[in-house]
Amino acid sequence: MSTLVCIQDYEDRAKEVLPAPVFNHYVDHADEGQTMDDCKEAFKRYRLRPRVLRDVSNRQFSTTILGHPVSFPICISPTAGQQNADIEGDKATARDNVMPKRKQGSSAKKDANKEGWSGSFSHRRLRRILSRFGHIYQTCTKSGCTPLMISGTIACAKTAKSLDTIMIVSTGAIFTCEDIALAAPNAMLWFQIHLFKDRQMTRFCVRQAERAGFTAVVVTIDTPVIGSSRSMKRRTRNAPREQYRLIMPLKHSLCASRHLIFQNGKFYDPNNPEVRSAIANGDVALSRYSIEQIVTAETWEGIKWLRGITKLPIVVKGVLTGDSSIEAVQAGVDAILVSAHGGRQLDGVPATIDALPEVVKAVKGSGVEVYMDGGVRQGTDVFKALALGARAVFLGRPVLWGLAIDGENGVKKVLELVRDEFSLTMALAGCSKLDDIKASMVVHESQYLSKL
């Protein structure tokens, strides 16, 4: 781990330890990947304008996000399939990570406390959950079978808690909101949802989050249809089906809670008439039902409807223009996450750092907070985003690389790495606190090129 000195090192190492189908799935992009690549490259087009002879001996980068204090403005984006990244390449290490045999009485409690499990989320509970999902997957790789642990979301949640920052839990997480909250009590967790065609399903997801103590809902609004990935089509055309078992959803499995059904990568309410009808009509895995939930005719009225059923703050994810930002404000959202969906939806949209200033300008004076994700790979990127108006940045793929290499500890190291780089950037730029970061300290390179 000591040789991993930047996020690119983590990505390179993750490529070595992850099965090829899993890694390729994580780096997939829409069409030819122009937007995914540009989200990273665009940061290089902005130049820093440091101030000198400032006292930066003590630097503070704590802030608030939707009123909740965080230790630094770097958070975790929602990424489905985190369970696929929490992998241990070394067989001995993998055996060590398998849940121990059940112990009785105080001995079990001591072990649970030793491992950091809190409340009722004990080894016994986790073992029961994992056993229902198969506990360990097997995948064929060149070096043989690699054990895969379903604990990525839990690892991220515990990291968010330990570092006092925010995690957005994907609606495709393998655990329920309740179990994630139990595993990381008092963690600042937001729940990412979609506006499903079946509004009862959307309401059900929101109620899960509310009961579990989540503090916001994040609505992904850039998926009226699923983007096309040419790279995946090329790879899967002649690939053996078993190679892709890891990244496909589990079918017809009971989840941790007896009150929910886990089908096709999501949790469903078994009391929902549409769910019961789908199963009764042969859609046992709810595959057709899940696809039908993508609403091509969704409008901002859906956000207004959501505003009417929950008191939780609403964050919309996937805004890239000022016009959409104004519509979001009018619909009653509390925050906007400027995002290009990791470059996996519409290829050719602007890089998120390029779109950020337009969004910030559009919502000025409304009280709506603005965040961004996409392409953030180092501390200078964080500084540039904050200077251009973001209140916080969110990391997606870098978190997966940390998970792949060292589980929970890997996620922590990734966040600490970017945080420490950000602290260094602040010092070199002459800033001792976040309020010192001004828009005038970051300019587009064209300002210099035009003078040549």
C-alpha positions as CSV (number, residue, x, y, z in Angstrom):
1,M,0.0,0.0,0.0
2,S,2.9,2.4,0.7
3,T,3.8,2.3,-3.0
4,L,0.4,3.7,-3.9
5,V,0.9,7.4,-3.9
6,C,-2.0,8.7,-6.1
7,I,-5.4,7.6,-7.3
8,Q,-4.0,6.4,-10.6
9,D,-1.7,4.0,-8.7
10,Y,-4.9,2.6,-7.0
11,E,-6.6,2.2,-10.3
12,D,-3.6,0.4,-11.8
13,R,-3.4,-1.9,-8.8
14,A,-7.2,-2.6,-8.8
15,K,-6.9,-3.6,-12.5
16,E,-4.4,-6.2,-11.4
17,V,-6.4,-7.7,-8.5
18,L,-10.0,-7.5,-9.9
19,P,-11.4,-10.1,-12.3
20,A,-11.3,-8.6,-15.8
21,P,-15.2,-8.6,-16.2
22,V,-15.6,-6.6,-12.9
23,F,-12.9,-4.1,-13.7
24,N,-14.2,-3.6,-17.2
25,H,-17.7,-3.1,-15.9
26,Y,-16.4,-0.3,-13.6
27,V,-14.6,1.5,-16.3
28,D,-17.4,1.1,-18.9
29,H,-18.6,4.3,-20.6
30,A,-21.2,5.4,-23.1
31,D,-20.2,5.2,-26.8
32,E,-16.5,6.0,-27.2
33,G,-15.9,7.4,-23.8
34,Q,-15.4,11.1,-24.7
35,T,-17.2,12.4,-21.6
36,M,-15.6,9.9,-19.2
37,D,-12.2,10.9,-20.3
38,D,-12.9,14.6,-20.6
39,C,-14.2,14.7,-17.0
40,K,-10.7,13.9,-15.9
41,E,-8.8,15.9,-18.5
42,A,-10.9,19.0,-18.1
43,F,-9.4,19.7,-14.6
44,K,-6.0,20.2,-16.4
45,R,-7.5,23.1,-18.4
46,Y,-7.9,25.2,-15.2
47,R,-4.9,27.0,-13.7
48,L,-4.4,27.9,-10.0
49,R,-3.6,31.5,-9.0
50,P,-2.0,31.2,-5.5
51,R,-1.7,33.9,-2.9
52,V,1.7,34.1,-1.1
53,L,2.9,35.2,2.3
54,R,-0.2,34.0,4.1
55,D,-0.3,32.2,7.4
56,V,-1.3,28.6,6.6
57,S,0.2,27.0,9.6
58,N,-3.2,25.8,10.8
59,R,-5.6,24.7,8.1
60,Q,-9.3,24.0,8.6
61,F,-11.5,22.3,6.0
62,S,-14.5,21.3,7.9
63,T,-17.9,22.5,6.6
64,T,-21.6,21.7,6.6
65,I,-23.6,19.9,3.9
66,L,-27.3,20.4,4.1
67,G,-26.7,21.6,7.6
68,H,-24.7,18.6,8.7
69,P,-21.1,19.1,9.8
70,V,-18.5,17.1,7.9
71,S,-14.7,17.0,8.5
72,F,-13.8,17.8,4.9
73,P,-15.8,18.4,1.7
74,I,-15.0,15.1,0.0
75,C,-17.7,12.5,0.0
76,I,-18.7,9.1,-1.5
77,S,-20.8,8.9,-4.6
78,P,-23.3,6.1,-5.2
79,T,-21.9,3.2,-7.1
80,A,-23.8,0.0,-7.7
81,G,-21.9,-3.2,-7.4
82,Q,-19.6,-2.3,-4.6
83,Q,-19.8,-5.9,-3.4
84,N,-17.9,-6.8,-6.6
85,A,-15.0,-4.6,-5.6
86,D,-14.4,-5.9,-2.1
87,I,-12.1,-8.6,-3.1
88,E,-9.0,-10.3,-1.6
89,G,-6.5,-11.6,-4.0
90,D,-4.4,-13.5,-1.5
91,K,-6.0,-16.8,-0.6
92,A,-4.8,-16.7,3.0
93,T,-6.2,-13.2,3.4
94,A,-9.5,-14.4,1.8
95,R,-9.7,-17.2,4.3
96,D,-9.1,-14.8,7.2
97,N,-12.0,-12.7,5.9
98,V,-14.5,-15.5,5.9
99,M,-16.8,-15.1,8.8
100,P,-15.8,-17.3,11.8
101,K,-17.9,-20.1,13.2
102,R,-20.6,-19.0,15.5
103,K,-19.6,-18.4,19.0
104,Q,-21.8,-18.2,22.1
105,G,-22.4,-15.7,24.8
106,S,-19.9,-13.0,25.8
107,S,-17.3,-14.4,23.5
108,A,-19.4,-13.6,20.4
109,K,-20.1,-10.1,21.8
110,K,-16.4,-9.5,22.3
111,D,-15.6,-10.6,18.8
112,A,-18.3,-8.3,17.4
113,N,-17.0,-5.4,19.3
114,K,-13.5,-6.2,18.3
115,E,-14.4,-6.1,14.6
116,G,-16.3,-2.8,15.0
117,W,-19.8,-4.1,14.5
118,S,-22.3,-2.0,16.5
119,G,-25.8,-2.4,17.8
120,S,-27.5,-5.5,16.6
121,F,-25.4,-5.8,13.5
122,S,-23.3,-8.7,14.8
123,H,-21.2,-11.4,13.2
124,R,-24.1,-13.6,13.5
125,R,-26.4,-11.2,11.7
126,L,-23.9,-10.5,8.9
127,R,-23.2,-14.3,8.5
128,R,-26.9,-14.9,8.2
129,I,-27.2,-12.2,5.5
130,L,-24.2,-13.3,3.5
131,S,-25.4,-17.0,3.7
132,R,-28.6,-15.9,2.0
133,F,-26.6,-14.3,-0.8
134,G,-24.2,-17.1,-1.2
135,H,-21.5,-15.6,1.1
136,I,-18.7,-16.1,-1.4
137,Y,-18.9,-16.0,-5.2
138,Q,-16.6,-17.8,-7.4
139,T,-15.3,-16.4,-10.7
140,C,-13.0,-18.0,-13.2
141,T,-9.8,-16.1,-13.8
142,K,-6.5,-17.0,-15.2
143,S,-5.1,-17.7,-11.7
144,G,-8.1,-19.9,-10.7
145,C,-11.0,-19.1,-8.5
146,T,-11.1,-15.8,-6.5
147,P,-13.4,-15.5,-3.5
148,L,-15.5,-12.4,-3.5
149,M,-17.1,-10.9,-0.3
150,I,-20.4,-9.0,-0.3
151,S,-19.4,-6.2,2.0
152,G,-18.4,-3.2,-0.1
153,T,-21.3,-1.0,0.9
154,I,-20.8,-1.8,4.6
155,A,-17.1,-0.9,4.2
156,C,-17.9,2.4,2.6
157,A,-20.5,3.3,5.2
158,K,-18.1,2.5,8.1
159,T,-15.4,4.6,6.4
160,A,-17.8,7.5,6.0
161,K,-18.6,7.3,9.7
162,S,-14.9,7.1,10.8
163,L,-13.9,10.0,8.7
164,D,-17.0,12.1,9.4
165,T,-18.1,12.5,5.9
166,I,-21.1,11.6,3.7
167,M,-21.9,8.5,1.7
168,I,-24.6,8.2,-0.9
169,V,-25.9,4.6,-0.8
170,S,-26.9,3.2,-4.2
171,T,-30.4,1.9,-4.7
172,G,-28.6,-1.2,-6.0
173,A,-26.8,-1.9,-2.8
174,I,-26.9,-5.5,-1.7
175,F,-27.9,-4.6,1.9
176,T,-31.0,-2.9,3.1
177,C,-30.9,0.7,4.5
178,E,-31.6,-0.7,7.9
179,D,-28.6,-3.1,7.8
180,I,-26.2,-0.4,6.5
181,A,-27.4,2.0,9.3
182,L,-26.9,-0.7,11.9
183,A,-23.4,-1.5,10.6
184,A,-22.4,2.2,10.7
185,P,-24.5,3.8,13.4
186,N,-24.7,7.6,13.3
187,A,-23.0,7.7,9.9
188,M,-24.2,10.4,7.5
189,L,-26.0,8.4,4.9
190,W,-28.0,9.6,1.9
191,F,-30.1,7.2,-0.2
192,Q,-30.0,7.3,-4.0
193,I,-33.2,6.5,-5.8
194,H,-35.0,6.7,-9.1
195,L,-38.4,8.0,-9.9
196,F,-39.9,4.6,-10.7
197,K,-43.0,4.1,-12.9
198,D,-44.5,2.4,-9.9
199,R,-44.8,5.2,-7.5
200,Q,-45.5,2.8,-4.7
201,M,-42.0,1.4,-5.2
202,T,-40.5,4.9,-5.1
203,R,-42.4,5.6,-1.9
204,F,-41.2,2.3,-0.4
205,C,-37.6,3.2,-1.1
206,V,-38.0,6.6,0.6
207,R,-39.7,5.1,3.6
208,Q,-36.8,2.6,4.0
209,A,-34.4,5.5,4.1
210,E,-36.5,7.5,6.6
211,R,-36.9,4.6,9.0
212,A,-33.1,3.8,8.9
213,G,-32.2,7.4,9.7
214,F,-30.8,8.5,6.4
215,T,-30.6,12.2,6.1
216,A,-31.4,12.9,2.4
217,V,-32.6,11.3,-0.8
218,V,-30.6,11.6,-4.0
219,V,-32.7,11.3,-7.2
220,T,-30.8,10.2,-10.3
221,I,-32.5,12.2,-13.1
222,D,-30.3,11.5,-16.2
223,T,-31.6,8.0,-17.0
224,P,-34.8,8.2,-19.0
225,V,-33.3,5.3,-20.9
226,I,-30.1,3.3,-20.2
227,G,-27.0,4.6,-22.1
228,S,-25.3,2.4,-24.7
229,S,-21.9,1.0,-24.0
230,R,-20.0,0.0,-27.1
231,S,-17.1,-1.3,-25.1
232,M,-19.4,-3.8,-23.2
233,K,-21.0,-4.9,-26.5
234,R,-17.6,-5.6,-28.0
235,R,-16.5,-7.6,-24.9
236,T,-19.6,-9.6,-24.3
237,R,-20.3,-10.5,-28.0
238,N,-18.4,-13.8,-27.7
239,A,-17.6,-14.0,-24.0
240,P,-18.6,-17.0,-22.0
241,R,-21.7,-16.2,-19.9
242,E,-20.1,-17.4,-16.7
243,Q,-17.4,-14.7,-16.9
244,Y,-20.1,-12.1,-16.2
245,R,-21.8,-13.8,-13.2
246,L,-20.1,-11.4,-10.8
247,I,-21.6,-8.2,-12.3
248,M,-25.1,-9.6,-12.9
249,P,-27.7,-9.2,-10.2
250,L,-28.6,-12.1,-7.9
251,K,-31.9,-13.7,-8.9
252,H,-34.8,-14.7,-6.6
253,S,-32.9,-14.2,-3.3
254,L,-34.2,-13.3,0.1
255,C,-32.5,-10.3,1.6
256,A,-31.5,-9.5,5.2
257,S,-34.9,-8.4,6.2
258,R,-37.8,-10.8,6.3
259,H,-40.1,-7.9,5.1
260,L,-38.3,-7.3,1.8
261,I,-37.6,-9.2,-1.4
262,F,-34.2,-8.8,-3.2
263,Q,-34.7,-9.4,-6.9
264,N,-32.7,-8.3,-9.9
265,G,-30.4,-6.1,-7.9
266,K,-33.0,-4.1,-5.9
267,F,-35.2,-4.4,-2.9
268,Y,-38.9,-4.8,-3.4
269,D,-42.0,-4.6,-1.2
270,P,-43.7,-8.0,-1.3
271,N,-47.0,-6.4,-0.4
272,N,-46.9,-4.2,-3.5
273,P,-49.7,-5.5,-5.8
274,E,-47.7,-4.8,-8.9
275,V,-44.8,-6.9,-7.5
276,R,-47.1,-9.8,-6.6
277,S,-48.7,-9.6,-10.0
278,A,-45.4,-9.7,-11.8
279,I,-44.2,-12.8,-9.8
280,A,-47.6,-14.5,-10.3
281,N,-47.3,-14.0,-14.1
282,G,-44.0,-15.7,-14.2
283,D,-41.6,-12.8,-13.8
284,V,-40.1,-14.5,-10.8
285,A,-36.8,-12.6,-10.9
286,L,-38.7,-9.3,-11.5
287,S,-36.4,-8.6,-14.5
288,R,-39.2,-7.4,-16.8
289,Y,-40.8,-5.4,-13.9
290,S,-37.5,-3.7,-13.1
291,I,-36.9,-2.7,-16.8
292,E,-40.5,-1.3,-16.9
293,Q,-39.7,1.0,-14.0
294,I,-37.5,3.2,-16.2
295,V,-39.8,6.1,-17.1
296,T,-39.1,7.8,-20.4
297,A,-41.9,10.2,-19.8
298,E,-40.8,11.5,-16.4
299,T,-40.9,15.2,-15.8
300,W,-40.1,17.7,-13.0
301,E,-43.6,16.9,-11.7
302,G,-42.1,13.7,-10.4
303,I,-39.7,15.7,-8.2
304,K,-42.7,17.8,-7.0
305,W,-44.5,14.6,-6.1
306,L,-41.5,13.4,-4.2
307,R,-41.3,16.7,-2.3
308,G,-44.9,16.1,-1.2
309,I,-44.2,12.7,0.4
310,T,-41.1,13.3,2.4
311,K,-39.5,15.8,4.7
312,L,-36.0,14.7,3.9
313,P,-33.9,17.0,1.8
314,I,-33.9,16.2,-1.9
315,V,-30.8,16.2,-4.0
316,V,-31.0,15.8,-7.8
317,K,-28.1,14.1,-9.5
318,G,-27.4,14.5,-13.2
319,V,-27.8,18.3,-13.8
320,L,-25.4,19.8,-16.3
321,T,-27.0,23.1,-17.4
322,G,-28.3,26.3,-16.0
323,D,-31.7,25.8,-17.5
324,S,-32.2,22.5,-15.7
325,S,-30.8,24.0,-12.5
326,I,-33.5,26.7,-12.5
327,E,-36.2,24.0,-13.1
328,A,-34.7,22.0,-10.2
329,V,-35.0,25.0,-7.9
330,Q,-38.6,25.6,-9.0
331,A,-39.4,21.9,-8.3
332,G,-38.3,22.4,-4.7
333,V,-35.0,20.6,-4.5
334,D,-32.5,21.3,-1.7
335,A,-29.3,20.6,-3.6
336,I,-27.9,19.7,-7.0
337,L,-25.2,17.2,-7.7
338,V,-23.5,18.2,-11.0
339,S,-22.8,14.8,-12.6
340,A,-22.4,13.1,-15.9
341,H,-23.1,9.7,-14.5
342,G,-19.5,8.7,-14.8
343,G,-19.7,9.1,-18.5
344,R,-22.0,6.1,-18.8
345,Q,-25.1,7.8,-20.2
346,L,-24.9,10.5,-22.9
347,D,-21.5,10.7,-24.4
348,G,-20.4,14.2,-25.5
349,V,-21.9,16.2,-22.7
350,P,-19.5,18.7,-21.0
351,A,-17.1,17.7,-18.3
352,T,-18.7,18.3,-14.9
353,I,-16.0,20.8,-13.9
354,D,-16.9,22.8,-17.1
355,A,-20.6,22.6,-16.4
356,L,-20.2,23.6,-12.7
357,P,-19.9,27.4,-13.0
358,E,-23.1,27.6,-15.1
359,V,-25.1,25.6,-12.5
360,V,-23.7,27.7,-9.6
361,K,-24.6,30.9,-11.4
362,A,-28.1,29.7,-12.2
363,V,-29.0,28.8,-8.5
364,K,-27.3,31.8,-6.9
365,G,-29.5,33.3,-4.2
366,S,-31.8,30.3,-4.0
367,G,-30.2,28.6,-1.0
368,V,-29.8,25.4,-3.1
369,E,-26.4,23.8,-2.5
370,V,-24.3,22.6,-5.4
371,Y,-21.9,19.6,-5.4
372,M,-20.1,17.8,-8.2
373,D,-18.6,14.4,-9.1
374,G,-16.8,13.1,-12.1
375,G,-13.1,13.1,-12.8
376,V,-12.0,14.1,-9.3
377,R,-8.7,12.3,-8.8
378,Q,-6.4,14.6,-6.7
379,G,-6.4,17.4,-4.2
380,T,-6.0,20.2,-6.8
381,D,-9.2,18.9,-8.4
382,V,-11.1,19.4,-5.1
383,F,-9.6,22.9,-4.8
384,K,-10.6,23.9,-8.3
385,A,-14.2,22.6,-7.8
386,L,-14.7,24.5,-4.6
387,A,-13.2,27.7,-6.1
388,L,-15.7,27.4,-9.0
389,G,-18.6,27.1,-6.6
390,A,-19.1,23.5,-5.4
391,R,-19.7,23.0,-1.7
392,A,-18.4,19.5,-1.9
393,V,-17.1,16.9,-4.3
394,F,-18.0,13.2,-4.5
395,L,-15.8,10.3,-5.4
396,G,-17.0,7.3,-7.4
397,R,-14.6,5.0,-9.1
398,P,-11.6,5.9,-6.8
399,V,-13.6,4.5,-3.9
400,L,-14.1,1.2,-5.9
401,W,-10.3,1.0,-6.4
402,G,-9.7,1.4,-2.7
403,L,-12.3,-1.3,-2.0
404,A,-10.7,-3.7,-4.5
405,I,-7.2,-3.4,-2.9
406,D,-7.9,-3.3,0.8
407,G,-11.6,-3.2,1.6
408,E,-12.6,-0.7,4.2
409,N,-9.0,0.3,4.9
410,G,-8.5,0.9,1.2
411,V,-11.5,3.2,1.0
412,K,-10.2,5.1,4.0
413,K,-6.8,5.5,2.5
414,V,-8.2,6.8,-0.8
415,L,-10.3,9.5,1.0
416,E,-7.4,10.4,3.2
417,L,-5.0,10.6,0.3
418,V,-7.3,13.1,-1.6
419,R,-8.0,15.0,1.6
420,D,-4.2,15.4,2.4
421,E,-3.5,16.5,-1.2
422,F,-6.3,19.0,-0.8
423,S,-4.8,20.3,2.5
424,L,-1.4,20.7,0.8
425,T,-3.0,22.5,-2.2
426,M,-4.7,24.9,0.3
427,A,-1.4,25.7,2.0
428,L,0.5,26.3,-1.3
429,A,-2.4,28.4,-2.6
430,G,-2.3,30.6,0.6
431,C,-5.6,29.4,2.1
432,S,-6.1,28.4,5.8
433,K,-9.8,27.8,5.6
434,L,-12.4,27.0,3.0
435,D,-13.7,30.6,2.9
436,D,-10.3,31.7,1.7
437,I,-10.8,29.8,-1.6
438,K,-12.0,32.4,-4.0
439,A,-13.3,32.1,-7.6
440,S,-10.5,34.4,-8.7
441,M,-7.9,31.7,-7.7
442,V,-8.9,29.4,-10.5
443,V,-9.0,30.4,-14.1
444,H,-9.4,28.6,-17.4
445,E,-6.2,28.2,-19.3
446,S,-7.7,30.1,-22.3
447,Q,-7.1,33.3,-20.3
448,Y,-3.4,32.8,-20.6
449,L,-3.4,31.3,-24.1
450,S,-5.3,34.3,-25.5
451,K,-2.5,36.6,-24.4
452,L,0.1,34.7,-26.4
